[in-house]
């Protein structure tokens, strides 16, 4: 049962990572720079996922990072995000 809970928790935790990667893949024409890095771990101690993403586009800049960990004591996590947009002429 514990293994099933881990699989379900990690499956739910990877959704933000997939959404972030999809956002990076939808680049616009013109200026575009992006960076993304992720980590996934599942072992006898628990399961977790972490990601860092930054991008610059004609519409603005953004950065986000998060981590989520699930083990026998519960689920923990943190998220930080920032960004700025401007009007293109």
ROLUM-683964 format. One record per residue (C-alpha): y, z, x; residue number from 1; residue in three letters. Coordinates in Angstrom, 2 decimals, always signed. Layout:
N
+---------+---------+---------+-----+---------+
|       y |       z |       x | num | residuo |
+---------+---------+---------+-----+---------+
|       Y |       Z |       X | NUM |     ala |
...
+---------+---------+---------+-----+---------+
***
This chain:
89
+---------+---------+---------+-----+---------+
|       y |       z |       x | num | residuo |
+---------+---------+---------+-----+---------+
|   +0.00 |   +0.00 |   +0.00 |   1 |     unk |
|   +2.36 |   +0.81 |   +2.86 |   2 |     unk |
|   +1.77 |   -2.62 |   +4.37 |   3 |     unk |
|   +2.56 |   -4.26 |   +1.03 |   4 |     unk |
|   +5.82 |   -2.30 |   +0.78 |   5 |     unk |
|   +6.79 |   -3.49 |   +4.26 |   6 |     unk |
|   +6.04 |   -7.11 |   +3.42 |   7 |     unk |
|   +8.11 |   -6.91 |   +0.23 |   8 |     unk |
|  +10.97 |   -5.09 |   +2.00 |   9 |     unk |
|  +11.08 |   -7.53 |   +4.91 |  10 |     unk |
|  +10.85 |  -10.50 |   +2.55 |  11 |     unk |
|  +13.87 |   -9.20 |   +0.66 |  12 |     unk |
|  +15.71 |   -8.42 |   +3.87 |  13 |     unk |
|  +15.39 |  -11.94 |   +5.27 |  14 |     unk |
|  +17.32 |  -13.50 |   +2.37 |  15 |     unk |
|  +20.76 |  -12.79 |   +3.94 |  16 |     unk |
|  +19.58 |  -14.39 |   +7.18 |  17 |     unk |
|  +18.43 |  -17.54 |   +5.36 |  18 |     unk |
|  +21.69 |  -17.75 |   +3.42 |  19 |     unk |
|  +23.71 |  -17.34 |   +6.63 |  20 |     unk |
|  +21.78 |  -20.11 |   +8.36 |  21 |     unk |
|  +22.33 |  -22.40 |   +5.39 |  22 |     unk |
|  +26.07 |  -21.71 |   +5.64 |  23 |     unk |
|  +26.07 |  -22.66 |   +9.30 |  24 |     unk |
|  +24.23 |  -25.90 |   +8.51 |  25 |     unk |
|  +26.89 |  -27.05 |   +6.04 |  26 |     unk |
|  +29.49 |  -28.02 |   +8.65 |  27 |     unk |
|  +32.60 |  -29.94 |   +7.64 |  28 |     unk |
|  +34.16 |  -32.91 |   +9.41 |  29 |     unk |
|  +36.65 |  -32.22 |  +12.17 |  30 |     unk |
|  +36.90 |  -28.94 |  +14.04 |  31 |     unk |
|  +33.70 |  -26.96 |  +13.85 |  32 |     unk |
|  +32.16 |  -24.35 |  +16.10 |  33 |     unk |
|  +29.48 |  -21.87 |  +15.14 |  34 |     unk |
|  +27.11 |  -19.34 |  +16.66 |  35 |     unk |
|  +24.15 |  -17.57 |  +15.14 |  36 |     unk |
|  +21.48 |  -15.25 |  +16.46 |  37 |     unk |
|  +18.77 |  -13.37 |  +14.59 |  38 |     unk |
|  +15.93 |  -10.95 |  +15.23 |  39 |     unk |
|  +12.94 |   -9.99 |  +13.10 |  40 |     unk |
|  +10.39 |   -7.28 |  +13.85 |  41 |     unk |
|   +7.44 |   -5.84 |  +11.94 |  42 |     unk |
|   +4.98 |   -3.40 |  +13.47 |  43 |     unk |
|   +3.18 |   -0.12 |  +12.76 |  44 |     unk |
|   +6.49 |   +1.79 |  +12.92 |  45 |     unk |
|   +8.38 |   -0.28 |  +10.34 |  46 |     unk |
|  +10.09 |   -3.61 |   +9.78 |  47 |     unk |
|  +13.60 |   -4.90 |  +10.26 |  48 |     unk |
|  +15.91 |   -7.82 |  +10.60 |  49 |     unk |
|  +19.28 |   -8.30 |  +12.35 |  50 |     unk |
|  +21.73 |  -11.18 |  +12.59 |  51 |     unk |
|  +25.08 |  -12.13 |  +14.08 |  52 |     unk |
|  +27.02 |  -15.21 |  +12.92 |  53 |     unk |
|  +30.45 |  -16.59 |  +13.78 |  54 |     unk |
|  +32.13 |  -19.85 |  +12.84 |  55 |     unk |
|  +35.39 |  -21.76 |  +13.15 |  56 |     unk |
|  +36.14 |  -24.63 |  +10.77 |  57 |     unk |
|  +39.14 |  -26.51 |   +9.37 |  58 |     unk |
|  +39.34 |  -23.87 |   +6.63 |  59 |     unk |
|  +39.33 |  -20.77 |   +8.85 |  60 |     unk |
|  +37.29 |  -18.42 |  +10.99 |  61 |     unk |
|  +34.61 |  -15.88 |  +10.10 |  62 |     unk |
|  +32.25 |  -13.39 |  +11.69 |  63 |     unk |
|  +29.45 |  -11.29 |  +10.23 |  64 |     unk |
|  +26.71 |   -9.11 |  +11.63 |  65 |     unk |
|  +24.11 |   -6.92 |   +9.97 |  66 |     unk |
|  +20.87 |   -5.04 |  +10.53 |  67 |     unk |
|  +18.32 |   -3.61 |   +8.13 |  68 |     unk |
|  +15.35 |   -1.37 |   +8.97 |  69 |     unk |
|  +12.58 |   -0.10 |   +6.66 |  70 |     unk |
|  +10.01 |   +2.54 |   +7.58 |  71 |     unk |
|   +8.16 |   +5.48 |   +6.03 |  72 |     unk |
|  +11.38 |   +7.47 |   +5.60 |  73 |     unk |
|  +13.35 |   +4.77 |   +3.75 |  74 |     unk |
|  +15.52 |   +1.71 |   +4.19 |  75 |     unk |
|  +18.62 |   +1.72 |   +6.40 |  76 |     unk |
|  +21.22 |   -0.88 |   +7.24 |  77 |     unk |
|  +24.73 |   -1.84 |   +8.17 |  78 |     unk |
|  +27.00 |   -4.84 |   +7.58 |  79 |     unk |
|  +30.30 |   -5.89 |   +9.16 |  80 |     unk |
|  +32.23 |   -8.99 |   +8.12 |  81 |     unk |
|  +35.66 |  -10.43 |   +8.77 |  82 |     unk |
|  +37.46 |  -13.72 |   +8.37 |  83 |     unk |
|  +40.68 |  -15.60 |   +7.91 |  84 |     unk |
|  +41.50 |  -18.82 |   +6.08 |  85 |     unk |
|  +44.45 |  -21.19 |   +6.26 |  86 |     unk |
|  +45.58 |  -24.27 |   +4.45 |  87 |     unk |
|  +44.90 |  -27.62 |   +6.08 |  88 |     unk |
|  +47.70 |  -30.12 |   +6.05 |  89 |     unk |
+---------+---------+---------+-----+---------+
***
